[in-house]
Amino acid sequence: MSRSCLTIILAAGQGTRMKSNVPKVLHPVGGLPMVAHVSRCADMAGSSATAIVIGHGGDLVRDTLAKAGVDATFHVQEKQMGTADAVNAARVAIDKGYDDVLVLFGDTPLVLPETLEKARAELAAGSAVCVVGFRPADPTGYGRLLEADGQLIAIREHKDATEDERKVTFCNGGLMAFNGSMIGKLIDRIGNDNAKGEFYMTDAVEVARSLGLTVTAIEAPEEHVLGVNTRVELAQAESLWQERQRRTMMLAGVSMQAPETVFLHHDTHLAPGVVLEPQVFFGPDVSVGAGTRIRAYSHLEGAKI
């Protein structure tokens, strides 16, 4: 895709439900900080630049990502005044001018490039705003995406939805894409007339429609938009990531006798023809050549075999 793209990753939240001194977005999945997974995904989807909005533990986030090789600018959200306020903290990056702007969250480590590519395709087709939605088994508590004539007309929070609207199963996944020439105008028109007095990026849907702009929604698998707020959800994300990586490697020619007992690291490299017996754990920086058999109960790190 030839369109330029800025990715804004919101990573300023305190993540109090993690009950940790470490900023939430730095908790690892597959040995890599969650926010770094998001950044890598955006790069794979053709993003031209990344702006990360930091707050709580911002210096640690900045230093950790620099060591992880994440190329980004960092922008401080001084006060927690809502998602639109967080996006606006990166205004200097937005104002450089991009065709597309993706707004992502640093705690959604399972998002995949195809989801972001699909959202960007909506922008290329004329949408000013594209919202990523999903269909959970139980939509209770999620904001509903209300559509008419192929357009998204509103995001209705569960508590504000009518009985009929609550029957809608298409829910807000949080991830959004914006026409780069319009996002600044939309942010400037978002108000904070709500119970918390905060500025919400979801209000951009209503603002865009009031300006006669096209707003659409796309559907992604639920795991792509899984947000991690607790250590229980972190473990769930780890499990889903491991399952995804095992499947990818097996389809590429790696044999696993008991896949559920193999644990991979984000930089594990296994050549086609490798055979893994049960109970194999990979730490950082392991590369295994073709035809190698790794015995059961092996723990490997920093090795080229």
N, C-alpha and C positions, 0 to 999 in steps of 0.2 A: 504494500500500500504506500503510495507516494505522498500522502498527506502528512504534514508534520503533526506531532502529537506531544503534549505535555501530560505527564502523569503526576497527580497530586496525591500523596499518601498521607492520610490522617493518622498520626502516631503520638498525639499529645495527651491522650487520656491516662488517668492514674491507674485504672484497672484494679480498683480496690477489692473486687471479688476474687482476684487471684491470691490475695493475702501474701504478698511478696514485696520485698524491697527492690526487686528488679522490675524495671518498666515492663508492662505486659507484653508489648510488641517484641521484646527481646527474648522471650521464652522460646526455646527451640522446638522445631518439628524436624525430624530427620537430622538433628545436629545443627540446623541452620535457623537463625532467628526468624520468627514469623514474618516480620516486616521485610526481610531480605527475600523471602519466597515471593512476596507480592511484587517487589521491585524487579526480580528476575522475570516474573511472568509478564509484566508490562514491557520489559525490554524485548521479550520474545514476540510480543504482539505489535512490535514496531514503534514503540515509544521513542521519541527523540530526546527527551529530557525528563528528569525526575525531580520533583520538589517534595521534600518530606517535612511535614508540619510537626514540630516537637513542642513539648511542654514539660510535664513531669519527667525528671531524669533525663532531660534533653541532652546534656553533655555526654552521658553514658551511651545514649542511642547514637549520637553522632560518632563517637569514638569506635563503638562496636561495629557499626556499618562500614566505617572507613577501613577497618581491619579486614572486614569480609569482602572488600573490593566493590562495594556499592558506590556507584558514581551518582551523586545527587547534591542538590543544594538544600540547605536546611533553613527553616523559617519558624520563628517562635510565636506560638499562640499565648499571649500574655495571661489571658483569663479564659476560663472555660465558659464561653458564651454561645455554644451551639456549633453545629457542623458548618453552617454558612460562614460563621465568624472564623472557623478554622481554615476553610478554603481561602477566605479573604486574606489570611495571614501570609499566603503565598502570592499575593497580588503582584508583587514585583516580577515574579516568574510568569504569571498569566499575561501581564502587559507586554511581554516581549513579543507576543503574537504567535499563536499556533492555530492550525486548522482545527485540531481536536484537543479537548481536555478531558482526561479521565480522572474521576474522583474515586479513590479506593481507600480501603481501611487496612491499617497495619496488622490487624488481628484476623485476617481472612486468608490463611496460608494455602488454602486448597484451590483458589481461583486458577483457572487455566487460560492460556492465551486465546483459545478459540472463542471463549466468552467475550473477551475484550475486543477481539477482531469483529465479532458479530455486532457489538455495540457501535464500533467505529463505522461499520458498513452502513448502519442506520443514519449516521451523521452524513456520510458521503452521499446518501440518497435524499438528503434534504431535511432531516430532523434537526431541530435546534437542541433538543434534549432527548436522551434515551436512558431509560431506567431498566436495570437488570432485575427481573423477577424470578420467582420459583414457586413450586406447588408442593408445600409440605403435606404430610399425611394429616396433620392437625393444624389448621391455620389460626387457631385461637391465639390471640395476642399480637398477631402480625398485622401491619398495615396492609390494606387491600389495594390492589391496582385495578382501578375502574376504567374500562375501555368502552369506546363507542366509535363505530365506523373506522376501525383500524387505528385509532389514536388513543393515547392515554389521556383521560380527562381529569383524573384526580388520584391522589394517594390518600386513602381514608384510614386513619388510625382505628384500631379495633374498637376502642372505647367510644369513638364518635360515629361509628358505622350504624346504619339502619339494619333491621333484621334481614332484609333482602341483600344488602351489601355484605353482610357477614357470611352469606352463602357463597360468595365469591372465593375461590380457592387460590387465585393468582395473587401472590404476596410480594411485598417489597423486599428485595434482597440487599438494598442499601447502595450498591455500586451504581454509579451514574456516569454518563458521557455527555459532553456539551460541545456545541459549535464554539470554537475558540473566539470568534468575533462577537459572540453574544453573551458569554458567561459573565463578563464584567457587568454588563447592563442588568442581567438578571440578579446578580448578587446585590447590586445597588438598590434594587427594588424590594428585596426581601426584608420584611419587618419582624418585630419581636413581640407582637401583640398576642401573647399566649401565656399560659399559666406560669411558665418558668422564666419568661422574659428573655428567651434565647432566640437565636437566628438559625432556622433550620433549612438545610439545602433542599429538602423535599418540597419546600414551598416554591422552588423554582418551576415546578410543573404548572402550578396555578398562575404564576407570574408570566411564564412563557405563553400560556394559552390566552391570557389577557392582552398580550401583544400580537396575537394572531399567528403565533409560531407553531410549527409542527412538533408534537411531543409523542414519542412512541415508547413501547416496552418490548423487551425480548425475554425469552425464558431460558433459564440455565438450570442444570441439575442442582438439587439442594446442597450437596456437599461443596459445590463451587463457591457458594456464598456463606458457608458456615463461619460464623463469628465465634471467636474464643474469648470467653469472659471468666471462666473458672478453670481450675485444674482438671475437673471432670471433662470439660469440653476440650481441654488441651490433650488429654489422653485419647479422646475420641478422634481428634484431628490427626494425632500421631498414628493411630490404628488405620485410619482411612488412607493416610499418605503411604504407610508401609505397604498396604494392600495394593495400592496403585502402582508403586514402584516394582513390587514383585511381579505383578502382571506384565508390566512393560518389559522387564528383563526376560521373563520367560518367553514372551512373544518374540523377543530378539535372539533367542537361542540358548538361554541359560536354563539348566535343569535344576529344579528344587524338589527334593524328595518329600519334604514336609514344609511347604511355603510359609505356613503360619508360624513356624519356629525360626525363620530367618529374619534378622533385623538389619536393615541397610542404613547407611549414612548418605547424606545428600551428595557426597563426592565419590561414592563407591563406583568403581568401574569394573564391570565383569564382561569379558569377551565372550562371544558365542562359543558354545561347547563346554563352558565351565559347568561342573556338577557340584551342587551343594548338598551335603548330607544334613540331617536334622540338627537343630540347635547351633546355628552359626550366627555370630554377632560381629558386625563390621563397625569399627570406629573410624576416625578420620583418615583420609589419604590412603586408601587401599585400592590397588589395581591388580587384577588377576587375569593372566593371559589365557588364550584359547586352550581347551583340552585339559585344564587343571581340575583336579578333584579336591575339594575342601572337606576334610574329615569332620565328623560330628563333634559337637561341643568345642568348636574353635572360636576364639576371640582374637580378631585381627585388627591392627591399626598401624598406620605408617609403614605399609609393606607393599612391595611390588613382587608378585609371584608369577 
